[in-house]
Amino acid sequence: LVTCNSRLWNIALMAHGMDIDMISKVFINGCTPSKVDLLSIKRSFVSTFACDVSEVLDEEGGCHEHKSITIADSSIGFSVVLDAGVSINKSVVPPQTHVSSNLVNEDDGTPQQAHQHDADHACGGIRPRGDDDDDDNWRHQILHELQVTVYYVLNLVLLFASLMPSYEVWMNWCKPQTSLDATAVLMLCLIVQTCVWILTLRLLGLMTYGWQSLGASSSQHGHAIETELKTRNPRDATVTATPFPSSPDQDDLRRSRNAPWNVPLHSVYLGFSFAVQLWWILPLLWGTPMMKYAMITLGCDVRGRRLLYFGNRLYDFHLLTFADRTIVDESHVTGHYGVLQSMTLGRCYVSGVLHRNCFVMANSVVRDEQSGPNRVILGEEQT
């Protein structure tokens, strides 16, 4: 889990029969051994996904035909579902999308449609790579993987070092003798471990984002949004639809202030944050007033006194602002989004009620009283 952002896993996928190159980036969570030999992924980014490689041929469901899935020069978002036999070429598929037919974007840049649960999202075209880009791309990937490997080694050392306080509490300070004592000491160790991981995340956030991770600019951003909402006439409000972005030029992205200063370090930070959020005890605080203070400690800007947070995971904590009387019900709120090799950071303002399985990404302002369920939000959304 900690090393899920490394392309070295592509070698393991090749060993299991997947047709994949070393340029592609695939999260191995959705790559089960029984299906990988029917997947072909070339020059693409694939987040956590689910796929069906068998198609029912008769009404009784007794006869199945296995069909391969092909992905080339494309970006597949989080929690995408792919039907058997689909082919995706030069397309961007937004998160939580069900792809049931081929998506082939021709060179003229005509966007393809990918149907989501409650809306249609346009898949922006990706500029095809020429032969002259191959050498530069390989050099960039090798340098990227070398940096990621070094960061992962240091990250694993930091992870094991962070376990030392809990070990000391158990072995040298408390030394439980009975099962009842062990239960109490175990809870104490979990609390200590969670506090250590929160401090570790703040330290890694400072290394990844610089002084912005301290949250001052996020507080100013949230205050500016709320000031605008108070001065705006609700009758003049309209719904603004923001298209899913195409892949920006890599050089422009590196020069942009919205890009991480070090993409490999940011990738390792996201992997560490993902793993830590599986093991700490903060899910026990979901739905309680204490969760608000835990989120503030992590770097989030929580405005007002009333916030009900029922999960899911949070990323880029210092970029997240939650308004007063906000309810988040099993939704993802993150301050970044990625398209192919590009990563974009941006602030995210959430208010109202986020119903289950909403996905709020960077540069988003959620102003609806009710959002979702099963909705992808990128850009400005208001009543």
C-alpha positions, 0 to 999 in steps of 0.5 A: 500500500505504501509503495503503490505509486511506483512503476516497479509494480509494472514488472510484477503485472508483466509477470502475471501476463498483463500487456503493459509498458513501463511508461504507464502508471497503474494502481494495482488495487484493481488488477486481480491475477485472474484478469490481468492477462486480458488487460492491455495498458499502453502510455496511460494513467489508470487509478483504482478501477474495476473491470469485467472481462467476461460477457454473458452470451445467453439469457440464462447466464450459462455461457460466457465469452472472455474479452480483452480490455485495451487502454492506450494514451488515456487517463482513467479516474478513480473508481471507474468501471470498465465493461468487457471488450471496451477499447479506450484510446486518447481519452480522459475518463472522469472518476466514478464513470461506467464505460460500456462502449468504446472511447476512441478520440480521433486526431481531430480532438472530438471529445468522446462521451463517458456516461456517469451515474447521474450525468454525462462528462465529456472526455477531453482529447489528449495530444498524441505523442510523436516519435521525437518525444519518446527519448525525452519521455523515457529519460523523464520516467527513469529520473522520476522512478529513481527519485520515487525509489529514494523517497520510498526508502526514506519513507519506509524508514520514517514509517518504521521509526514512527512505530517506536513510541507505541512500542516503547509504551507497550514494552517498557512503560506499561508492560501489561500482565493481564488481558484486561491490562492489554486491552487498555494499553492497546487503546493507549498505543493506538492513540499514541500512534495516531498522534505520531502519524498526524505529526508525521503527516504534518512534517511530510506536508511541510516538505511536500508543499512548503510553508503553505501546508501550515494553512494560513493561505487556506484560511484566507481562501475560505474567508474570501469565499464566504465573503463572496457568498454573503454579498451575492444575490441568491436569485442571480446564481446560476449553475456553472459546468466546468469540463473535465480538463485535458492533459496540459503541457508538461513544461507549462505544468512544471512552471505553474504554481498549481503544480507540486514542486516535486511530483515524485515527493508528492506521489510518495506523500499521497501513498503514505497518507493513504496507508496511514488513513487505513490504520489509525483510529480517526474513523472512530471519531467520524460523526462526532464533534472531535473529528473537527478538531482532528481535521484542524490538527491535520491542517484543514480549515474548518469554519464554524462550530458544526461539522459532521464528517462521516468519511471517506479519505482526505488528501492535501489537508491544507488545501481543504476548507469546510464551511459551517453546518457542512455534512460529508457522508462517505465522500472523497475530498482532495486538493489535487487531480491527475491527468496522465503525467500531470498533477494539479493542486488547488484549493477546495471549498465544501459546504452543504451536504455531500451525499455518499460517493461524491468526489470533490477535486482541486479548484472546486467550490461546492455551494449547493445545499445538497450534492450527490450522491455519486457525483463528481465535482470539479470547478464551481458548483452552486445553487 
